[in-house]
Amino acid sequence: MQAPIEPQDEAHLYDRVAAHIAELIARGTLRPGDRIPSVRRLSRQQGVSVATVLQAYLQLENRGLIEARPQSGHYVRARRISALPEPRAARPSSSASRVSVKSLVAKVYRAAREPHIIPFGAACPSPELLPTDKLNRILSAIARGAGGAGVAYDPPPGLPALRRQIARRSVEWGCALSPDDIVTTVGAMEALHLCLRAVARRGDTVALESPAYYGLLQLIESLGIKVIEIPAHPRTGMDLDTLEEMLERHRIKACLAIPNFNNPLGSAMPDEAKERLVAMLARREVPLIEDDIYGDLYFGDVRPRPAKAFDRKGLVMLCSSFSKTMAPGYRVGWTAPGRFHDEIEQLKFAQSIGGATLPQMAIAEFLENGGHDHHLRALRRRLAAQVARMSEAIAEHFPPGTRVSRPAGGFVLWIELPPGTSALAVHERALEHGISVAPGPIFSAKHRFSNYIRVNCGYPFSDLIEHAVGTLGRICAEAAEA
Ligand SMILES: Cc1ncc(COP(=O)(O)O)c(C=O)c1O
């Protein structure tokens, strides 16, 4: 920090301290999510009293520039999420449709696998935000000491130490699971797969939020299941009135939802809505397959509860993994499938015998002794700041008429481009410039969202990223005029 502030008129001293910090923020020396110096440190550095610094920090808090976090200090607040309006929700569709996204998804992802591509099309945080080194060290220490246990099969329901850790954490989300409620899986994807197979067969119909994570659509397609797409609001998620109407009109075998920080919307379903969703399905004995993979990545003060917290009949099949918070490549996930537990265990055994043993051991150890809570706090702070920066950059560079979501957690943005813009054309043109994006049509069974794209904010904001947003904005403007 620069030269100390000269003590002078006491009454205005704190104004000067506040102005000093405000300037550092305005210049970008201190960025959203950065911790600002502790009260004592600044008081020593600037030769002013602790009370003066406290007064200055209060003023900065009132101006919305910084925020105090209990037991942690003061941080630069994420700037106001962009002033762009939110994307519009989809229109309801009244019929069940077959899904055919797999060839489009394969095309999009084959192209985006190139090294050096700017990965706006992915949905994963940069490895530098994950506890990569620590986890790898834990894994190698375990591998050295595990002997036969590390190379043995781990049959369902999966590693007891890991199930204990998951159960212990579930208390914080209002679920109070027991280790016996849980089956570990190969990522969340296998958990979702097993749950869907347990409750629906080829030719059956399931209800799904729209837009929907394309992985769910691919899974449904691979099982020959049909979907009814239920419109979702970018802030509050699935439209429950439409769902209720569809439950009356169709024989729906299961409902799939991502209530917490939906991919791609970032929406967060309020607790009352989760309760209504669970009750509405329970009245008709329809299972809910809940994907809570983003639940730990909230930007607010408290971890949102999954819909499972409102489950009284064992009909909610909760699925998650450590892919978005720790290590996607370890492929460690799990499900708490309620009354379908035994069937899931059998399906898991038939499908893959068990999960890889060592990665489960490493994740369990990290959860127990690795400083997981500390890691999650830092990750959430970084992601919130990155989402805010990206939203601002989009507001600055994208064509008029663009709309963008305001996620309450997670790290993707859902962008509606001006009407008539082809997201597929944007995707192809962006690849030519070394940038991947996820085009809207892969998020719908009926290839809707032709003028939407999803953008990943999981990588730290940098000049390179800002430049890529500028290029993407130009490509979108050209496509909007084409
Ligand atoms: C909503 C959602 N569910 C599941 C997955 C896949 O998770 P996993 O890597 O644990 O299989 C993803 C990955 O992008 C996702 O976004």
PDBQT file of the ligand as one rigid body, heavy atoms in Angstrom, charges set to zero:
ROOT
HETATM    1  C1  LIG A 501     -25.997 -30.209 -13.990  1.00  0.00    +0.000 C 
HETATM    2  C2  LIG A 501     -24.909 -31.199 -14.186  1.00  0.00    +0.000 A 
HETATM    3  N1  LIG A 501     -25.104 -32.464 -13.784  1.00  0.00    +0.000 NA
HETATM    4  C3  LIG A 501     -24.155 -33.403 -13.960  1.00  0.00    +0.000 A 
HETATM    5  C4  LIG A 501     -22.953 -33.106 -14.565  1.00  0.00    +0.000 A 
HETATM    6  C5  LIG A 501     -21.929 -34.187 -14.746  1.00  0.00    +0.000 C 
HETATM    7  O1  LIG A 501     -21.302 -34.386 -13.529  1.00  0.00    +0.000 OA
HETATM    8  P1  LIG A 501     -20.151 -35.463 -13.268  1.00  0.00    +0.000 P 
HETATM    9  O2  LIG A 501     -18.898 -34.933 -13.872  1.00  0.00    +0.000 OA
HETATM   10  O3  LIG A 501     -20.069 -35.559 -11.796  1.00  0.00    +0.000 OA
HETATM   11  O4  LIG A 501     -20.586 -36.750 -13.892  1.00  0.00    +0.000 OA
HETATM   12  C6  LIG A 501     -22.702 -31.791 -14.986  1.00  0.00    +0.000 A 
HETATM   13  C7  LIG A 501     -21.438 -31.434 -15.647  1.00  0.00    +0.000 C 
HETATM   14  O5  LIG A 501     -21.335 -30.460 -16.360  1.00  0.00    +0.000 OA
HETATM   15  C8  LIG A 501     -23.709 -30.823 -14.784  1.00  0.00    +0.000 A 
HETATM   16  O6  LIG A 501     -23.533 -29.549 -15.156  1.00  0.00    +0.000 OA
ENDROOT
TORSDOF 0
